[in-house]
Amino acid sequence: MDECLRKACPCLESLWQRIFEEKAPQPGGGGGDDGDGGPGSARTDSSGDTSREQREIPKPPPKPPKKTVPEGACIYMALWSFEARHQEELSFQDGDLFSVASRSGDWWTAEKIDQNGRVVAQGIVPSNYLARAESVRVQPWFYGRLSRFETQSHLMAPGNNEGAFLIRESVKDNIGYVLSGIGVKHFKIHQAGESKFYIESVHQFDSLIGLVDYYCAHSLNNAGRLGRPCKKTQDLNHYTVDEWELPKEEFTLEEQLGSGFFADVYRGRWKNHISVAIKILKNSELNHREFYREVQILKSLRHRHLIALFAVCTASTPYYIITELMEKGSLLKFLRSPEGQIQDVASLIDMAAQVADGMSYLEEKNSIHRDLAARNVLVGQDYICKVADFGLARVIKEPFYISEEKKIPYKWSAPEAISHGKFSNKSDVWSFGILLYEIITYGGVPYPAYSNQEVYQQVTIGYRMPKPPNCPDFLYETMCRCWSAEPAHRPDFKSLKAQLESSSYELESAHP
């Protein structure tokens, strides 16, 4: 009946509402008997009118969906942390995920994404800091291609406990993957076909990840379980900046590291936070165009055993060459130091193999060094050796060699380079033979009984240095082949690299 009266007398609606005290249901669906009705309740003002707009509060519009990466897109993971140095660059931590929008040279445009595929930032990132996320390369325990010597240095570095381990690709042919750790032992990982991995034949796995997970929980050959992955240090062979010509004002000189006829070398910092080596050239009459042309060539030469060129400063003399900093200095200085004196023959040959690896790359790129010697090889953490001063020797040094005959490095130069100025990869091989002599004698001076001028005369009539004490026979034979009178009879760096890598293993042990 009340419904009928309401329809008949709508003017009495406010009175009617006061009599029956209508209440809105409580949130949750119940028709409450007391209290306010919550957000959806009808409210009455002092005149008794109920606002229909207040009776139904509209829901807020849904937030626009966050941008996500298309399904099936290639996802990359950061191998190292990176701190942006320019506004357009993107800072990130190791392990962050990315979708790459465009690939152009060394720097890619990428979108950083979260675990749900939502885009959280966008910017420019260095391509060599990233790897495909599904690749074994992104695993914290995977180190890529390493020698036993380098592996031992990583595992014994501060911060690693006894169970630290890594998986690497052996530098020795036909070995494949090796698990190293547990007291610096090395275990060859066998493969059955292309999809099975095992160390013990009774335990086979579909992936290296499965193998690692198993031996983190179970003892490996009764030697114990795997602990934490070996701690990685960022490889310095990453380009710091994309602009090659930088103002000197951005660099701060610190202590002097060395001084030579062509340049002085300083430890320095770029923008007060990036450690670099700064080489200040002494020749103020360089051909600028020729110098810069060589720099453009060097920009394309990248290898783990070549010093990374970061930038040059040529707006005014003296010119600066900015490279990565190698903490242990030149190989010559290292070999003569107490630390160098305790290196065994296998370690020395491993260093020689690293130099041959870098020179093999230059050979492949048809680039000539022209001044290969222990003084122009630098040593860094984990005894990594990198060839320095390659490429620029022709522009920087040859003018001095022409005008200052006494400065010609006779003891390292091939006969045809001295007599006719014929530089080639084969003349670099001759110099490498002298470098081998320097290494095996812990920084000894070549041809100790002869002056510079006497060396050239003796070499042209067939004299060769005798075998040094404690030098393995195969190494001396290698030196003599490097010193063949005919350039065509000298080995190439590719074969030298292979022989030295194989020999270092034979000297170390029968293990991979």
C-alpha positions as CSV (number, residue, x, y, z in Angstrom):
1,M,0.0,0.0,0.0
2,D,2.9,2.3,0.8
3,E,4.1,1.9,-2.7
4,C,0.7,3.0,-4.1
5,L,0.7,6.1,-1.9
6,R,4.2,7.0,-3.0
7,K,3.1,6.9,-6.6
8,A,-0.1,8.9,-5.9
9,C,1.5,11.6,-3.8
10,P,5.1,12.2,-4.9
11,C,5.1,15.5,-3.1
12,L,5.1,13.6,0.2
13,E,8.3,11.7,-0.7
14,S,10.4,13.5,1.9
15,L,7.9,12.9,4.7
16,W,7.5,9.3,3.7
17,Q,11.3,8.8,3.8
18,R,11.5,10.3,7.3
19,I,8.8,7.9,8.5
20,F,10.3,4.7,7.1
21,E,14.0,5.8,7.5
22,E,15.3,4.1,4.4
23,K,18.8,2.8,4.7
24,A,21.3,1.8,2.0
25,P,22.8,-1.6,2.2
26,Q,26.2,-1.9,3.9
27,P,29.2,-2.7,1.7
28,G,29.2,-6.4,1.3
29,G,25.5,-6.8,0.4
30,G,23.8,-6.7,3.8
31,G,20.9,-4.3,4.6
32,G,22.2,-2.9,7.8
33,D,19.9,-1.8,10.6
34,D,22.1,1.0,12.0
35,G,24.9,3.3,11.2
36,D,25.6,5.2,8.0
37,G,25.3,3.4,4.8
38,G,28.8,3.9,3.4
39,P,29.9,5.2,0.1
40,G,26.8,4.2,-1.8
41,S,24.1,5.3,0.6
42,A,21.5,8.0,-0.1
43,R,22.0,11.1,1.9
44,T,19.3,13.7,3.0
45,D,20.1,17.4,3.4
46,S,18.6,19.7,5.9
47,S,15.5,20.4,3.7
48,G,14.8,16.7,3.3
49,D,15.8,16.5,-0.3
50,T,18.0,13.6,-1.4
51,S,20.6,14.3,-4.1
52,R,20.4,11.6,-6.8
53,E,24.0,12.4,-7.8
54,Q,25.1,11.6,-4.3
55,R,23.1,8.5,-4.2
56,E,25.2,6.9,-6.9
57,I,28.9,7.8,-6.7
58,P,30.5,6.9,-10.1
59,K,33.5,4.6,-10.1
60,P,36.8,6.2,-11.1
61,P,37.8,5.5,-14.7
62,P,40.3,2.6,-15.1
63,K,44.0,3.5,-15.3
64,P,45.4,3.2,-18.8
65,P,47.3,-0.1,-19.1
66,K,51.1,0.1,-18.8
67,K,53.1,-0.5,-21.9
68,T,54.2,-4.1,-22.1
69,V,56.7,-5.9,-24.4
70,P,55.0,-7.8,-27.2
71,E,54.8,-11.5,-26.6
72,G,57.6,-13.4,-28.4
73,A,60.0,-10.4,-28.4
74,C,63.7,-11.1,-27.7
75,I,64.5,-10.3,-24.1
76,Y,68.1,-9.4,-23.1
77,M,69.7,-9.4,-19.7
78,A,72.4,-7.1,-18.3
79,L,75.7,-8.9,-17.6
80,W,77.1,-5.9,-15.6
81,S,75.8,-2.8,-13.9
82,F,76.1,0.4,-15.9
83,E,76.0,4.1,-14.7
84,A,74.7,6.6,-17.3
85,R,77.1,9.4,-18.1
86,H,74.8,11.3,-20.5
87,Q,71.2,12.3,-20.3
88,E,70.0,9.9,-23.0
89,E,71.8,6.9,-21.5
90,L,70.0,4.4,-19.2
91,S,71.5,3.3,-15.9
92,F,70.9,-0.3,-14.9
93,Q,72.0,-3.1,-12.6
94,D,73.3,-6.5,-13.6
95,G,70.4,-8.9,-14.1
96,D,68.0,-6.2,-15.3
97,L,65.9,-7.2,-18.3
98,F,65.5,-5.3,-21.6
99,S,63.6,-5.3,-24.9
100,V,65.8,-3.8,-27.6
101,A,64.0,-1.3,-29.8
102,S,66.8,-0.6,-32.3
103,R,70.4,-1.8,-32.8
104,S,72.9,0.6,-34.1
105,G,76.6,0.0,-33.6
106,D,77.9,-0.2,-30.1
107,W,74.9,1.6,-28.5
108,W,71.3,0.3,-28.6
109,T,68.0,1.9,-27.9
110,A,66.3,-0.4,-25.3
111,E,63.4,-0.5,-22.9
112,K,64.0,-1.7,-19.4
113,I,61.3,-4.1,-18.3
114,D,60.1,-5.7,-15.0
115,Q,59.4,-9.3,-14.4
116,N,55.9,-8.9,-15.8
117,G,57.1,-7.4,-19.1
118,R,56.0,-3.9,-18.3
119,V,58.3,-1.1,-19.6
120,V,59.7,1.0,-16.7
121,A,62.4,3.1,-18.5
122,Q,63.9,3.7,-21.9
123,G,67.3,4.9,-23.1
124,I,70.6,4.2,-24.8
125,V,72.6,1.2,-23.5
126,P,76.0,-0.3,-24.4
127,S,75.3,-3.4,-26.5
128,N,78.3,-5.4,-25.1
129,Y,76.7,-5.2,-21.6
130,L,73.7,-7.3,-22.7
131,A,73.1,-11.0,-23.7
132,R,70.1,-12.9,-24.7
133,A,68.2,-13.8,-21.6
134,E,67.7,-17.4,-22.6
135,S,71.5,-17.8,-23.2
136,V,73.8,-19.5,-20.8
137,R,75.9,-16.4,-21.0
138,V,73.7,-14.6,-18.6
139,Q,74.2,-17.1,-15.8
140,P,76.4,-15.7,-13.0
141,W,78.6,-18.7,-13.1
142,F,79.4,-18.7,-16.8
143,Y,82.6,-17.0,-17.8
144,G,83.0,-17.8,-21.4
145,R,86.4,-18.7,-22.9
146,L,89.1,-18.9,-20.2
147,S,92.5,-20.6,-19.7
148,R,93.2,-22.5,-16.6
149,F,95.6,-19.8,-15.5
150,E,92.9,-17.1,-15.8
151,T,90.4,-19.4,-14.1
152,Q,92.7,-19.9,-11.1
153,S,93.1,-16.1,-10.8
154,H,89.3,-15.6,-10.7
155,L,88.6,-18.3,-8.2
156,M,91.4,-17.2,-5.8
157,A,90.4,-13.5,-5.9
158,P,89.3,-11.9,-2.6
159,G,85.6,-12.4,-1.8
160,N,85.4,-16.0,-3.0
161,N,84.9,-18.8,-0.5
162,E,86.2,-22.4,-0.9
163,G,83.0,-23.6,-2.7
164,A,83.2,-20.8,-5.4
165,F,82.9,-22.2,-8.9
166,L,82.5,-21.2,-12.5
167,I,81.8,-22.9,-15.9
168,R,84.1,-21.9,-18.8
169,E,84.9,-22.8,-22.3
170,S,88.3,-24.3,-22.5
171,V,90.9,-22.6,-24.8
172,K,92.2,-26.0,-25.7
173,D,90.7,-27.5,-28.8
174,N,88.2,-30.4,-28.3
175,I,87.8,-29.9,-24.6
176,G,84.5,-27.9,-24.5
177,Y,83.0,-26.9,-21.2
178,V,84.8,-27.2,-17.9
179,L,83.5,-26.8,-14.4
180,S,86.2,-25.2,-12.2
181,G,86.0,-24.8,-8.5
182,I,85.9,-26.8,-5.2
183,G,89.5,-26.1,-4.2
184,V,90.4,-25.0,-7.8
185,K,89.8,-28.4,-9.4
186,H,88.8,-28.7,-13.0
187,F,86.1,-31.1,-14.2
188,K,85.5,-31.7,-17.9
189,I,81.8,-31.5,-18.8
190,H,81.0,-34.3,-21.4
191,Q,78.3,-34.0,-24.0
192,A,76.2,-36.9,-25.2
193,G,74.9,-35.7,-28.5
194,E,73.8,-32.1,-28.4
195,S,71.3,-32.2,-25.6
196,K,72.9,-34.1,-22.7
197,F,75.6,-32.8,-20.3
198,Y,77.4,-34.7,-17.6
199,I,80.5,-35.0,-15.5
200,E,79.6,-38.4,-14.0
201,S,77.9,-40.6,-16.6
202,V,75.3,-41.8,-14.1
203,H,73.9,-38.2,-13.8
204,Q,73.1,-36.6,-17.1
205,F,71.2,-33.3,-17.6
206,D,69.4,-31.5,-20.4
207,S,71.3,-28.3,-19.7
208,L,74.2,-26.8,-17.9
209,I,71.7,-25.1,-15.6
210,G,70.4,-28.4,-14.6
211,L,73.9,-29.7,-14.0
212,V,74.8,-26.8,-11.8
213,D,71.5,-27.0,-9.8
214,Y,72.2,-30.7,-9.1
215,Y,75.7,-30.3,-7.9
216,C,74.7,-27.4,-5.7
217,A,72.7,-29.9,-3.8
218,H,74.8,-33.1,-4.2
219,S,78.5,-33.8,-3.9
220,L,80.6,-33.8,-7.1
221,N,83.0,-36.8,-7.2
222,N,83.1,-36.8,-3.4
223,A,84.8,-33.5,-3.6
224,G,81.9,-31.5,-2.0
225,R,79.0,-29.5,-3.2
226,L,79.2,-26.3,-5.3
227,G,78.9,-23.1,-3.3
228,R,78.3,-19.6,-4.7
229,P,79.3,-18.6,-8.2
230,C,82.7,-17.0,-8.5
231,K,82.4,-13.2,-8.2
232,K,82.7,-11.4,-11.5
233,T,84.6,-8.2,-12.0
234,Q,83.6,-5.9,-14.8
235,D,85.7,-6.3,-17.9
236,L,87.5,-3.0,-18.6
237,N,87.3,-3.6,-22.3
238,H,84.1,-1.6,-22.7
239,Y,84.0,1.7,-24.4
240,T,83.4,4.6,-21.9
241,V,82.0,7.1,-24.4
242,D,80.6,7.3,-27.9
243,E,82.3,10.6,-28.7
244,W,86.0,10.0,-29.5
245,E,87.1,13.6,-29.5
246,L,86.8,15.0,-25.9
247,P,88.0,18.2,-24.3
248,K,91.0,18.0,-22.0
249,E,89.1,19.7,-19.3
250,E,87.1,16.6,-18.7
251,F,90.2,14.7,-17.6
252,T,92.2,15.0,-14.3
253,L,95.8,13.9,-14.3
254,E,97.0,11.9,-11.2
255,E,100.3,10.2,-10.7
256,Q,102.7,9.5,-13.5
257,L,102.9,5.9,-14.5
258,G,105.8,6.0,-17.0
259,S,107.8,8.1,-19.3
260,G,109.3,7.3,-22.7
261,F,110.8,9.0,-25.7
262,F,107.4,9.3,-27.4
263,A,105.0,10.0,-24.5
264,D,104.4,10.3,-20.8
265,V,101.7,8.1,-19.3
266,Y,99.5,9.1,-16.3
267,R,96.8,7.6,-14.2
268,G,93.8,9.9,-14.6
269,R,90.1,10.2,-14.2
270,W,87.3,11.2,-16.6
271,K,84.7,13.5,-15.1
272,N,86.2,12.6,-11.7
273,H,84.7,9.1,-11.5
274,I,86.1,6.9,-14.4
275,S,89.7,5.7,-14.0
276,V,91.7,5.8,-17.3
277,A,95.2,5.9,-18.5
278,I,96.2,9.2,-20.2
279,K,99.1,9.1,-22.7
280,I,100.5,12.6,-23.5
281,L,102.4,12.6,-26.8
282,K,105.6,14.5,-26.9
283,N,105.6,15.1,-30.7
284,S,103.9,18.4,-31.3
285,E,104.3,18.3,-35.1
286,L,102.1,15.3,-35.8
287,N,100.0,15.3,-39.0
288,H,96.5,15.9,-37.5
289,R,94.6,14.4,-40.4
290,E,96.8,11.4,-40.5
291,F,96.7,10.9,-36.8
292,Y,92.9,11.1,-36.7
293,R,92.6,8.7,-39.7
294,E,94.5,6.1,-37.7
295,V,92.2,6.7,-34.7
296,Q,89.2,6.0,-36.8
297,I,90.7,2.6,-37.7
298,L,91.5,1.8,-34.1
299,K,87.9,2.4,-33.1
300,S,86.9,-0.7,-35.1
301,L,89.6,-2.9,-33.5
302,R,88.2,-4.6,-30.4
303,H,89.5,-7.7,-28.7
304,R,90.0,-8.9,-25.2
305,H,93.8,-8.8,-25.6
306,L,94.0,-5.4,-27.1
307,I,93.9,-2.2,-25.1
308,A,90.6,-0.4,-25.5
309,L,90.9,3.1,-26.9
310,F,88.4,5.4,-25.1
311,A,89.0,8.9,-26.6
312,V,91.5,11.4,-28.0
313,C,92.1,15.1,-27.2
314,T,93.5,16.8,-30.3
315,A,92.1,20.3,-30.0
316,S,95.5,21.6,-28.9
317,T,99.0,20.2,-28.3
318,P,100.1,18.1,-26.7
319,Y,97.7,15.4,-27.9
320,Y,96.1,13.0,-25.4
321,I,95.3,9.4,-26.0
322,I,92.8,8.0,-23.5
323,T,92.8,4.2,-22.9
324,E,91.7,1.8,-20.3
325,L,93.8,1.6,-17.2
326,M,95.9,-1.6,-16.6
327,E,96.8,-1.7,-12.9
328,K,100.0,-3.8,-13.1
329,G,101.6,-1.6,-15.8
330,S,103.8,-2.8,-18.7
331,L,104.7,-6.5,-19.1
332,L,108.4,-5.5,-18.9
333,K,107.9,-3.8,-15.6
334,F,105.8,-6.7,-14.3
335,L,108.3,-9.4,-15.3
336,R,111.1,-7.6,-13.5
337,S,109.0,-7.0,-10.3
338,P,108.9,-9.5,-7.3
339,E,105.4,-10.6,-8.4
340,G,106.6,-11.3,-11.9
341,Q,109.7,-13.2,-10.7
342,I,107.6,-15.9,-9.0
343,Q,105.6,-16.8,-12.1
344,D,106.3,-20.3,-13.3
345,V,107.0,-21.2,-16.9
346,A,103.4,-22.3,-17.6
347,S,102.2,-18.9,-16.5
348,L,104.8,-17.1,-18.7
349,I,103.8,-19.1,-21.7
350,D,100.1,-18.3,-21.0
351,M,101.0,-14.6,-21.1
352,A,102.7,-15.1,-24.4
353,A,99.7,-16.9,-25.7
354,Q,97.5,-14.0,-24.8
355,V,99.7,-11.6,-26.7
356,A,99.7,-14.0,-29.7
357,D,95.8,-14.0,-29.4
358,G,95.7,-10.2,-29.7
359,M,98.2,-10.1,-32.5
360,S,96.3,-12.8,-34.4
361,Y,93.3,-10.5,-34.3
362,L,95.4,-7.6,-35.7
363,E,96.7,-10.0,-38.4
364,E,93.2,-11.0,-39.3
365,K,92.3,-7.3,-39.6
366,N,95.4,-6.6,-41.8
367,S,96.7,-4.2,-39.1
368,I,100.4,-4.0,-38.4
369,H,101.8,-3.1,-34.9
370,R,105.4,-2.0,-35.9
371,D,106.7,-1.8,-32.4
372,L,105.8,-5.1,-30.6
373,A,107.8,-5.5,-27.3
374,A,107.2,-6.2,-23.7
375,R,107.2,-2.5,-23.0
376,N,104.1,-2.2,-25.2
377,V,102.1,-4.9,-23.6
378,L,100.1,-4.1,-20.4
379,V,99.1,-6.3,-17.6
380,G,95.9,-6.0,-15.6
381,Q,93.9,-7.8,-13.0
382,D,94.0,-11.7,-13.1
383,Y,97.3,-11.3,-15.2
384,I,95.3,-10.4,-18.3
385,C,97.7,-9.2,-21.0
386,K,96.7,-6.6,-23.6
387,V,98.7,-5.3,-26.6
388,A,99.1,-1.5,-26.6
389,D,100.4,1.1,-29.0
390,F,99.2,-0.8,-32.0
391,G,98.3,1.1,-35.2
392,L,99.5,4.5,-34.1
393,A,103.2,3.5,-34.2
394,R,103.4,4.5,-37.9
395,V,102.1,8.0,-37.3
396,I,103.7,8.7,-33.9
397,K,107.1,6.9,-34.0
398,E,108.3,6.6,-37.6
399,P,109.1,10.3,-37.9
400,F,111.4,10.0,-35.0
401,Y,112.9,6.8,-36.4
402,I,113.8,8.7,-39.6
403,S,115.3,11.7,-37.9
404,E,116.7,10.0,-34.8
405,E,118.4,6.9,-36.0
406,K,119.6,6.0,-32.5
407,K,116.0,5.6,-31.4
408,I,115.2,2.8,-33.8
409,P,114.4,-0.3,-31.8
410,Y,117.0,-2.4,-33.6
411,K,116.9,-5.3,-31.1
412,W,113.2,-5.8,-31.8
413,S,113.0,-5.0,-35.5
414,A,113.1,-7.4,-38.4
415,P,116.1,-6.9,-40.8
416,E,113.8,-5.9,-43.7
417,A,112.1,-3.3,-41.5
418,I,115.5,-1.7,-40.7
419,S,117.1,-1.9,-44.1
420,H,114.1,-1.1,-46.4
421,G,111.4,0.1,-44.1
422,K,109.2,-2.9,-44.9
423,F,106.8,-3.4,-42.1
424,S,104.3,-6.3,-42.3
425,N,102.6,-8.9,-40.1
426,K,105.7,-11.0,-40.7
427,S,108.0,-8.3,-39.3
428,D,105.7,-8.2,-36.3
429,V,106.3,-12.0,-35.9
430,W,110.0,-11.3,-35.8
431,S,109.4,-8.9,-32.9
432,F,107.2,-11.4,-31.2
433,G,110.2,-13.8,-31.2
434,I,112.1,-11.2,-29.3
435,L,109.1,-10.7,-26.9
436,L,109.2,-14.4,-26.2
437,Y,112.9,-14.0,-25.2
438,E,111.9,-11.1,-22.9
439,I,109.2,-13.2,-21.2
440,I,111.1,-16.3,-20.6
441,T,114.1,-14.3,-19.2
442,Y,111.8,-12.3,-16.9
443,G,112.4,-9.0,-18.6
444,G,116.0,-9.7,-19.9
445,V,117.6,-7.4,-22.4
446,P,117.8,-9.0,-25.9
447,Y,121.3,-9.4,-27.4
448,P,122.9,-8.4,-24.1
449,A,126.5,-8.5,-25.6
450,Y,125.8,-6.2,-28.5
451,S,124.9,-2.5,-29.1
452,N,122.0,-1.5,-31.2
453,Q,124.1,-1.0,-34.3
454,E,126.1,-4.3,-33.8
455,V,122.8,-6.2,-33.5
456,Y,121.7,-5.4,-37.1
457,Q,125.1,-6.3,-38.4
458,Q,125.2,-9.7,-36.6
459,V,121.6,-10.6,-37.5
460,T,122.2,-10.0,-41.2
461,I,125.1,-12.4,-41.3
462,G,123.0,-15.1,-39.6
463,Y,123.5,-14.7,-35.8
464,R,120.6,-15.7,-33.5
465,M,120.5,-15.4,-29.7
466,P,121.2,-18.8,-27.9
467,K,118.7,-20.6,-25.9
468,P,118.1,-18.9,-22.5
469,P,118.4,-20.9,-19.3
470,N,115.3,-22.8,-18.3
471,C,113.7,-22.2,-21.7
472,P,111.7,-25.2,-23.0
473,D,113.0,-26.6,-26.2
474,F,109.7,-26.1,-28.1
475,L,109.7,-22.4,-27.1
476,Y,113.3,-21.8,-28.3
477,E,112.4,-23.5,-31.6
478,T,109.4,-21.2,-31.9
479,M,111.7,-18.2,-31.4
480,C,114.0,-19.4,-34.1
481,R,111.2,-19.8,-36.6
482,C,110.0,-16.3,-35.8
483,W,113.6,-15.2,-36.7
484,S,113.7,-16.8,-40.1
485,A,115.6,-14.6,-42.5
486,E,112.9,-14.9,-45.2
487,P,109.6,-13.4,-44.0
488,A,107.6,-16.0,-45.8
489,H,109.2,-18.7,-43.7
490,R,108.0,-17.2,-40.4
491,P,104.8,-18.6,-38.8
492,D,101.7,-16.5,-38.6
493,F,100.1,-15.4,-35.3
494,K,97.2,-17.8,-35.6
495,S,99.5,-20.8,-35.5
496,L,101.7,-19.3,-32.8
497,K,98.6,-18.7,-30.7
498,A,97.4,-22.3,-31.1
499,Q,100.8,-23.8,-30.3
500,L,101.4,-21.7,-27.2
501,E,97.9,-22.3,-25.8
502,S,98.4,-26.1,-26.3
503,S,101.9,-26.0,-24.8
504,S,100.7,-24.1,-21.6
505,Y,98.3,-26.9,-20.9
506,E,100.8,-29.6,-21.4
507,L,103.1,-27.8,-18.9
508,E,100.4,-27.2,-16.3
509,S,98.9,-30.7,-16.0
510,A,97.0,-33.4,-17.8
511,H,93.7,-31.9,-16.6
512,P,91.6,-29.6,-18.8
